[in-house]
Amino acid sequence: MRPGRQEDLPQLIELWRAEVAQGRQDIVPSIDHLPRMLAGFDWETRSRVLERSGLLAGSVLVMARPSPEGVLASVYAAGDGESYLAMVRWGVSFARAAGAAITQVFVGKGLGDGLRAAGLQRVRPWLRMDRDLTVELPDISRVAGYELADALTSAAGSWSELFNQTFADHWRFAPRAEDEIVAGKAPELCLMAVSTGSRIPAAISIGELAQYDGDTRPQPIGLISSVGTLPGHRRRGLATWLVGELIQRLRAAGARHASLYVDGLNPTHADEAYRKLGFEVTYEAEVWEATLP
């Protein structure tokens, strides 16, 4: 076992493709997304690979970010058979030694056998919902008292403030900086609902085009994320409005398919709103966690 290196990426992608083929994961990170995902990544400390006959047989990358509950670490492991479990165990052990309060592994439903031996427990379902953008899209009406703003018309700094206030009461919330939310994304696909007149931000939703190699979905995919509403503005249809507007804009930008992810135990039952917009669950993952005081 040795630390991973930037030059291992082609073989890492092959390992990730094998994870998708087995159903443990649903996507191979796109080439466009990898630079953002791995910007500043500490390969020497936070990664390990297993080599067999000169080729990679397993890999693990550990990402971490601060949260109100302590450091939240995510373990991204790949490998066949025992190699996969060995990678998970290293990732969990490293995260624990590095002081992570919460360590997470996402894995396809029913495919987490052996994760308990690494100190992990299954804690909740995580759903991917999809819809076809080549067919008729639902008619969406604006919500009275609000108007749309995007990254061209909203004030700098407003995205991080809105995101962090919106998701502060969500499960495993971790704050994000402005660049993490809108940097590198088409400004017309970064939407917020603001109060008419005062233009006070009330809800957020972000869209982007993604290309996933070897994916069975029609490409490119319109990926929708960060869908949320400030507590004082909920139950008014703002999230439905924003997502409905985004699928229209994503199709105009060339997307043939739309996908989003939702917490399977979300207390607001967001999946019900997405179903009304034509989304259906197509992949179910499980979140496994190890926690420390």
N, C-alpha and C positions, 0 to 999 in steps of 0.2 A: 504494500500500500504506500502511496506517495501523494503529495499535494498535487492538485490539478494545475493545469497551465492553460493560458489563452489558446495555445496551439492545439490543445486537445478538443477544441470545440467541434470539429467535424465528426470525431468519434462520439462525443457526448450527444450530438444530435441523433446519431444512429441508435444510441442507447435509449434516448427519449422516444424515438419512433417505436422501438420494441415495447416500451411501457404502454404506448397507445394501442399497439396491436394486442397486448394482453388485457387491455381494459382498465389497467391501474390508473392511467391518466387519460384525458380526453383530447389533449392537443400537444403538438410539438411547438415550443415557442418559435415565433416567426423570426426570420433573419432580421427583419426591420425592428423587432421588439428587443432582440438580444442586447444591442448596445445600451439601451436604456436600462434593461434588467441587470446588466453586469457592469454598469459604469462605476468605476472605483472599487470593484469587488476585490477583496483580499484573497487571492487564490491560495497563497501559501498557508494561511491560517484557517480559512473557512471552507476548504474543499479537500477531498481525498478521492483517489481513483484506485481501482484494482486492475492490474495488468495480468494477462494470461497469454502466453506465446506472442508477446509484443503487441497485443490488442487490448483495449479496455473491456473488462468484464463487469465493471460496476463503477458507480460514481455517486458522489453526494456533494451538494452545495448547501450551505447554511446561510440564510439571510436573517437579519435581525433589525428591529426598530423599537424605539421606546414607546411605551403606552402607559396610561394611568395605572395599570395593574402591574407594571414592571416591564422588563425587556421581553418582547414577543419575538420568538425565533421560529422560522419556517425551515423545515428540512425537505430538500428536494433530492430524493434518492432514485437510483435506477440500477438495474442488474437482473441477472437471471437466478432464480432459486435462492440459495443461501447467500449469494453475493448481494442481493437486494437487502436482505435482513441485516447483513454485516454493515452495509452502508447506512441503513437507518440507525443501527445501534451506535455507530460512530457519531452520526449527526446529533443524536439525542445526548450522548455523553459529552460531546463538545459544547453543546448549548448549555447543559447543566454546569459544566466547569466554567463557562464564560459568564455565568450569572443570570441566565435567562429564567424569568419567573414562569413563562409559559412556552412550551415547545410544541409545534403543530406539524402533523403530517396529513396531507390530503391523499386519499386513495379511493379507487372505484368501489362502489357498494359491494360488500361481501368478499372483498379481496384483501382484507387487512389481517389475514391469518399470520400469526407470529409477532404482530406488533406489540402485544401485551408483554412479551418477553423483553422488549426494549423499554418497558415502563410506561407504555402508552395506554390510554383508555379511549374507547369510542365515545364521542360526546354529542355529535349532531350530524344530520344530513346536510349536504350542500348540493344544490340543483343547478343544472344548466338548462335554460329554456331557449327554444329556437322558433323562428318563423320564416316562411318563404316571403321574399320581397318582390318576387316576379308576378304575384297575383294581386288582386285588388286589395288596397289597404283601407283600414277603417277611417271613417270621417271623424275628425277630432275638432271639438269646439274649444275656444279659449275659455278660461275661467274668469268670470266677472271680477273686476277689481285688481287684475294682474295683467302684466304684459311680459313678452319675452325679451331677454337680453342675451348677448353672446360675448365671446372673448374680445370682440372688436369694440363693443359698446359699454362693457362693464369696467368699473374702476380697478386698477391694479391692487392686488391684495385682497380683493373681495372674495376670490375663489377659495382661498385657504380658510378665511374666516367663516364663510358659509359652510364649507365642507365640515370643518371641525365642530361647529355648533350643531350642525344637522345630525352628525353621527355619534356625538358624544354619549348618547344613551343606548347605542347599539352594542351588541355582543362583540367583545374583543376589539373595541375601538382603538385605533392608533392614529394620532394626528398626522397630517400631511402638510408639507410646504406648498407654496403656490406653484413652483416649477413641476412638482410631482403630479399636479392635477391637470394643468393645461399646456405645459411646455411640449412642443413637438406635435401638437394636435391641431387639426384644422379649426380655426377660430369659430367658424359657423356651425361646428358640431359640438361646441362647448356651450351649453345652454343653462340659463337660470331663469326662474320666474321672479319678477320683482313687482312690488306694489305699484299700482298706477299712481302717477303723480310723485310720490315720495321716492320711488324706485328703491325701496328697501328690499334686499334679497330675501326670498322665502323658500325656494326649492332649487335643486340642482340635478343635472343629468349630463353625462359626457358620452360622446360617440367618437369612434375612430374606425378607419378602414384597416383590416388585418388580412394578411395572406398566410395561410397555414399549409405548409408543404405536406402532401400526401393526405390531406383531410378530405373526407367524402362530401362535406358540405360545398355547395356552389361558391366559388371564390370570385371576388373578395368578399369577406364577411364584414358586416357592420356590427362592431362590438360596442355594446352599451354598458356603461358602468357608472358608479357613484350616483345612483338614483336615490334621492332622499329629500325630505321636506322638514323644515324647522318645526319643532313641536307646536308652536302657536298657530301654524298654518296647515296642519294635517287634516285629513278627512274632507278636503275640498276638491279633490281631483287633480291637484297640481302635478303629481308624479305621472299620472296617466296622460295628462296633456303633454308633458315634456317628452315622455317616451314616444307617444304618438307622433309628435312633431319630429323627433329624431329619426324614426324609421322612414319618414317621408324624405328627410334631408339625406339620409344615408343612401337611399335608393337613387336619389338625384346625383349623388357623388359616385355612383357605380356599384354599390353593394347589391348583391343578389340574394343575400341571406342575412338574417340578424340573430345575434345571440346575446344573452345576458346571464348573469349568475345571481342566485338568490339563496339566502340562508333558509334552509328548510324549516327552521323553528322561528322564523321572523314573526314577532308578535303582531305586526301590522298586516300580516297575510298578504304581502306584496305579490306573491305568485298569483293570487286571484285577480288582481288588477291586470297583470300581464296576460293572463288567459283571455281576458276580454279584448285584448289587442291582438289576439291570434297566436300567442306564444304557447308552446307545449313543452313539458319536461322531456328531454331526450337523453340526458345523462345524469346519473345520481352518484355523487361521491360521498364519502364519510370523512369527517374530521376526527382525527385521533390526537390526543393531547397528553403531555406529561406536564404537571404543574409542581412548583416548589413554593413554599411559603415566602 
